[in-house]
């Protein structure tokens, strides 16, 4: 399984929605290539929107996301604007490095996968 990290939180709900949709498109593109992908943003945003039960933001999903990353073979980072400043993405990268997982970067327009961040 590939864990797809991407920036999400913003003071602007429209930015969060745009980031959610970008994560959906990237996840779909990777799935269409036959990759097994888990996106915490796609998963958590949809659940929270549908139920209103849980907080959509990083602290509320930390334990779940951490467990999913532990079950993953690689971390892919969707390089949306703001990914380098994202507390969640930074924590996911740190965890993946600690686990010695391969880390790759996904372009948010072409969905090209690279070894280095653009």
N, C-alpha and C positions, 0 to 999 in steps of 0.2 A: 504494500500500500504506500502511496505517496501522500504526504501531508502538504497541502497547499496553503502557505501562510500569505496573508495579505492585510494591508492596512484597512481599518474600518472606522474607528471612533473619530468623531468630529463634533464641533459645536453646532454644525450645520446639518440638520436632518437630510437635506438634499444631497450632501456629500456622502453621507452614510449610505443612502439609497443607491447612489451611483457606484460606490465601491462594492456594495452587495451585488449589483447587476454585473459589474466587471468580473467579480469572483465567479458568478454563475456562468458567464460566457467562457472564462478560462477553464473552469472545471469541465464544462461540456466539451470544449475543444480537446482537452487531455483525455477525457473518457472516450471520445470518438476515435482517438488513436489507439485505443485498447489498453490504456493505462488505468490502473485502479487508484482513484483519487478520493481523498477526504478533504473537504474544505470546511474549516470551523466557521467561517463567515456564512457560507451557504447554509450550513446546518443550523447554526444558532439563530441567525436573523429570521429564517423562515419559521422556526419553532416559536420564537418570541412574538413575531408578528401575528401568527395564527392563534396563539393562546394568551399572550399578555402575562404569562406566569413568571417568566424569568427575565432578568436584566440582560440586555443584548451585549453589554460591554465586557471587556477583557476580565476584570476581576471576578465576575460572576461565572465565567466559563473556564477559568484557569485550570482547575483540577481535571475537568473533562478533556480539555484540549491537550494538557500534558500527558494524560493517559493515552490519548489517540496518537500523539507523536511518539510515545514509547513503543507503540505497536507498529510504527511505520518503518519502511526500509530506506526512505529518503525524505528530505525536506526540499520542496520547491517554493520559491518566493516569487509571488506576483509583484512585479516592480511598478506598481501604481505610484503616482505622485504621493509622497508622504511616507512611503514604506520605511525609509531609513530612520525617520523620527518616531515611528510607531513603537510604543512600549510593548505591545503584544508581539509584533514581529521580532523585535530585538530579543525578547525573552525566548521565543521559539528558536531563533538562530543560536542563541547561547546554549539552550538545551540540546539541540541537534549536534552542535560542536562537542559538547560534553559526552554525547553518546557516540561520537565519531561517525555520524551519518553523513552520507554525501549531501551536499547542498548545491542546488542548481537554481537558476533564475529564469523566470518566464516573462517575456515581453508582453505587456498588456494589449498591444495592438495586433501583433503578428502571431503571438503565442509560441514564438521560437524559444527554444530552451538552450541556455548557455551555461557555461561553467563559471562565468564572471558576471557580476552585476554591471549593467549598462549605466 
